[in-house]
Amino acid sequence: MKKQLPMHTVSAAGFIINDNKLLLVHNPLKGWETPGGIIQEGESVLEALKREIFEEVQLEVEVLQLSSVMSVVNKQKGYNGVETIQPLIVFDFICSTNNTNVMLSDEHDDFMWIEIDRAKDIIKKDMMARFECMMNQGIDFLKVNKYSTVTVLDHNKLGG
């Protein structure tokens, strides 16, 4: 009998910073979140991150560092013709941009540039741990610490 390797969906998302403000986009189904999405076959994590951000908000970003890796072990309801999303692994990155002219895709219905310390007041609980990992990096955005730690999150233990 042949063994099958487990299936996972892998995605990348960006905490995009400009002038000490964080970009949040509003997904009508999920609430306020960061731009990002599923990595396509043949794409690297960083290629997918930049593609997804550009598709969703029309911004080009500089990727500064990885801030967390989250694992969601249960299957999720799909979208855009996909029935089910397999267990998910999300790579979160801290990014910067010089451009604040956001043009939304159909995936989101609103966006905001919000002071970083105020963002925690509007994001959902399942996004909070990822946000806190980004904040705990101790980043001076003008002089990025390339040697900071990456936090690995278990979505099931976060109550999400």
N, C-alpha and C positions, 0 to 999 in steps of 0.2 A: 504494500500500500504506500502510495506517495504521500509525503508530508507537504502541506501547504504552509508557506510563511504567513504570518499575520499581516493583515492589511491595515495601513494607517493613511490618513490624509494629512499632508504637511502644508502648513501655511506660514506666512510671514506678515507682520504688521509693523507699522512705524509710528513711534511717538515723535511727531514732527514739531520742532521748536523753531520759533522766529521771535527775536526780541523778547525773550523770557515769557512767551506765550505758546500754548500748546494748541494744535489743531485737533478738534473733535468733529466728527461727522455723525449725523443722526440717521440711523437705520430704522425705518418704521417698525420693523419686527424685533429689533434688539436694543434700541435706545442709542445713547451716545457711545461712540467707539472711536478707535483709531483706524485710519485707512490701511487696507491690507487684504490679502486673500490667498487662495490656494495656489501652490506651486505646480506648474504644469510639467508634464514629462519633458525631460531634456533641459530644464531650466535649473540654474543654481539658485540657492536661497536668495542671494542678493539681487540677481537678475529679476526674480519674481517679485521681490519687495519693491524695487524701483518701477517695474511694469505695473503692478497693482496700484501703487500710489498714483502713478501718472494716469491710469485708466479711471480711477475714482475721483481724483481732485485736480488733475492736470498740473501737478507740480513736479519739478525735478528736485531731488534731494541729495544731500551728502550723507552717507551712512557713517555715523560716528562710532557706534559700538552696539554689541548685543547686550540687552538688559535682562532678559529672562527667557526661559523655555517652559512652556506649559503643556501638560498632557491631559487630555480629556478622553477617558477610556470608554465611555458609552457612545453608542451610535446616536446621531442627531438627524432630525428631519431635514431633508434636502431642500433645494431651491433651484430655480432656473432649469427645470427639467430633470434634475438629479433627485431620485427618490429618497436615498439615504446617504448621509455622510458617515464614513467609517470613523473609528476612533481618531482623534485629532491631536496633532502636535503643532504648537504655535511657537514660532521664533519671534520675539519682540525686539525691535531695534530702536535706538535713539538716533534720530535724524535731524538735520538742520536744513533750512532753506532760506534764500534771500527774497523769495517771492511770496506774497500773501494773497495773490489773485486766484482764488479757488474757483474752479468750474466743476460742479458736481456731475457725476454720472447718474443714471436712473436708479442706481442702487441706494442712494441716499436722498433725503428730502430737505436737509438743512446742514449747516456747518457753523462753527464758531472758532475764533481765536480767543482763548481764555487764559488769564493769568494762571500759570502752572499751579500755584498753591490753591486756587479756587476750583480747579477741575475736579477735585475729589468730592465736591459738593453735588455734582450732577451725574457722575458715572455710576453704573450699577455695581452691585456687590461682586459679581463675578469678574468685573474689570478692575476692581479696587486693588487686588493683590498684584496684578501686573503693573498698575500705576505706581504702587508703592515700591516695587522693585526698581522702576525707572527713577523714582525720586531718591532712593537710597544709594544710587550709584555715586553720589557726591560729585556730580559733574560740574565743573566750571566750563560752561559752553564755549568759552574763548580759548581754553587750554584743556582739551579732553584728556582724561586719564585712560590711557589705552590698556592699563593693567588691572582694572577693577574686576570684581567678581561677578559672575553670572549666577543668578538664582534660578533654580529649577523648581517649578510649581506643579503641584498635583491638584488639578481642578476638582476632583472628588473630595479632597480634604478642605477645600475652600468654601464649601457649601453652595457651589454653583451648579 
